[in-house]
Amino acid sequence: MTLRWREAERRLVRRVRQELSADPEAVRTARRLRRAAREHRWLKWLAWFVIALAPAIKLTPREGGPTLYLAMVTLWVTSAAIFYGQELASNLTTSDHITSLAHLPVPDGAIFDLTWQRFLTYSLVPLISLETGYVLVAVLQLGSAAAVGAATGLAILQWLVFLSLAALVATLGPLVPRKGVRRTAFFLATHLAMLVLGSVLFFTRRPPAYLVDGPARWALLAIPAGWPSAAFQEGPLRGHAWALALLLPAGLFAALLPVIHRRMRERFRIAEVASTSAPGAEALAEKLVDDLSALEAKADPLVADFPERAAWDREGLARRIPGLLESHIRGRSFLAPIPWDGGGWLVRRVERWLTRRERDVADLLLGGRPFWTARWKVSLELTTIGVATALALPRTLDAVPFGLLYLATMLGAPILGGIWPGFANSNASGMGVPRYAAVPIGYGEIMRVTLKANLVRIAAWTPLALAGGAALGARFGPGTWSGLAIAAKAAFLLLAWQPLVVSLHLSWENGAGDKLGLDRRSLAPLLTVLLLLPAVGISAGLAFAVRGPASLAWLVAFAGSTLLGTLAYRRHYHRGLDLVGPPTGPLGALPLHVIQPRKGTV
Amino acid sequence: MRLQLEQVSKSYGTFRALDAVSIDVPPGSIVALLGANGAGKTTLLRCLATLLLPDTGRVLCDGEALGRDRLDLRRRFAFLPDLPPLYPHMSVLRHLGMVLRLYGAPLDGIEDRVIGILRDLDLLLFAEVPVSRLSRGQAYKAALTAVLAADPEVWMIDEPFASGMDPQGISTFKARARAHCNLGGTVLYSTQILDIAEGFSDLVCILDRGEVRAFGPIKSLEAPSTPGSGVLEAIFRRLREERS
């Protein structure tokens, strides 16, 4: 089954255009609307090709480069397979097309087929680009047509292995937590290895031998997605005939794909077509009655002994519930800020610093109790282990302390400004409106709240950064004091970066970047972006690169440039910026009560 | 609060959503914004709510220029989009409390006001239920409760009659809007339901491709009367004929 009936579409389009042709203005408008609706998908393709091909072109000619590149591809493919598998599982339970098709006379099997097709189609974008890297490696290393042919074949095999792996993950259920610290940790951990290898590939003139012969080579052999890469490495690149044997497990793994597909298709059922939530609300009210009945029964043994009295009490209670709620409202507890009790010392510290008004604004921006202390604690644990491993582990495992401290930083410090759900947009009349936009709160208030919270978080993270910096400095050569100095600079830069990064965060959600053009109002912010962002980047780079007083000067320059950027954005926010952005997702970021999950089984 | 729009224009790229719109809304009136899809109703409301900034022209509130930085003026009105942005895990009361605090609403008699509104909207039983468990109409009522309880001078409501609210919700909204206007408040709302607009509004503003085609009391609008159809329906039929 296909969603599109191309022949009918063509005929209808022809007919519609014919109908409009009498009115030149209508023709022009229709053309403009068509153009506006077109997506620039080629940009995404281009981005993937750059990511895939830049390392291949730059690094393959180096000694050991191909191994690292192939290891990077392997890790990337594995990580992508896990996420694509999760996405597939999620799309088979909740997705916009299930929402639409479940209301039409479409069999479940056809819905599964459509979801599967989408999965295959989306897998082509990153995969084809990365696999092109294979061919490039073959061209740069060997230059023969046979090698290019082998590379193409192995690339296709790796794609099939990727699909099998993703489908397997989809059948295994939600391995990756949907939200929270564990999801962030998983995301960082799966990409960390690739980032480390990618950084080594990109920034070292000569990759360390232990990395080429150790972790990178083992990654190729240990991970299913690496078997085709290992075959390519040992076969065409190194000329070992036994490499053909590696194709067998890869082929067997790829052969699982039709089996998994058939099994998933057979088991796929849409169990609940429309789960409207009103009954859910009534069920909750019922539950409230039950809970209160149970409490009363506990308090009064007579109720437990005489069920008919319990039933009578339950009915009476149901009648009394509005009264109970009324007395609750009269207690005015709903007018108090959302309690942050149990949030830990870091949250308490921020709460004490906020004024009453700022606390109200924080409720809107956070939507509940923040988890900063929990994150800081995980960061502390990771830092402790990171420092210990930096001092104790052998050199061949250099990546371990680096990785742990990287994770600790990502969790403990608001590098990208922190998570503020109030910035997120939701769909209203076809456009995304940020949550904060329709409420009378000002830019200054938003900035004060986010900055106070982030300053406290950075202050709490700084000792961890100093410990980590000292340990890394001692391990990687520059020395403990240099490590400390670098960590202190990083903490300062992070601090100075906060106003700008929060502005960028706001800008991202209200789609300000999409509106930058050459019209009168957006010229100033465009110039700001063109001039200030390079200044921010260069001053940050130089603050790290130079030592002594010059370093201090660059730190000040960095702080100055971020402050200028923030002030420029503030002016733009008040004078020239629309607070509506493109809605996210094909149906827009509809609130949860509009799109309810459709339950299915995989 | 007197709301004035002076030559307000707004474009999305090359599309002109509002074209030199000038209207003067006196306090104490219910104003219906009418127009075909894409006529500029929501854009007009968004400009008034400072979500959008006009390309040219200005919005005046009691003679003072409205800007996003004028929090004092912004606290005097509320804007409710057709799909209100609510935190799904928050209960109705939690959301209500948050909005009331952000508006700095007076606390005298707040409990009675809140209970009255929740009762009228048949929402009292769901007061502690998370928004994600509510139907679309109930969720809209939850957001409407916050507007009614905060009670700023100007209510700007996008498509209240296509919000999924039940008859009781609609009737409560109409009654409370009328009471609000009797006390000098202003209600601006957009709708496509001409029958309601005709019976419920003091003023109508008819937008057509970003331009104001008519603004004033319904009685003052001249339209060819056709048996069986109202004035507004006749006006829209004429507009459509003009366009084609």
Interface residues (C-beta under 8 A of the other chain):
Chain A: R32 A36 T276 S277 A278 G280 A281 L284 A285 L288 I321 P322 L325 E326 H328 I329 R330 R332 F334 L335 A336 P337 I338 D360 V361 D363 L364 G367 G368 P421 N425 S426 N427 A428 S429 V433 P434 R435 A437 A438 V439 P440 I441 G442 Y443 R521 Y573 H574 R575 G576 L577 D578 L579 V580 L590 P591 L592 H593 V594
Chain B: G13 T14 F15 T42 R46 A49 T50 L51 L52 L53 D55 G67 R68 D69 L71 R74 R75 F79 L80 P81 D82 L83 P84 P85 L86 Y87 P88 H89 M90 L93 R94 L96 G97 M98 V99 L100 R101 L102 Y103 L107 I110 E111 V114 I115 L118 R119 L124 L125 F126 A127 E128 V129 V131 S132 R133 L134 S135 R136 Q138 A139 D158
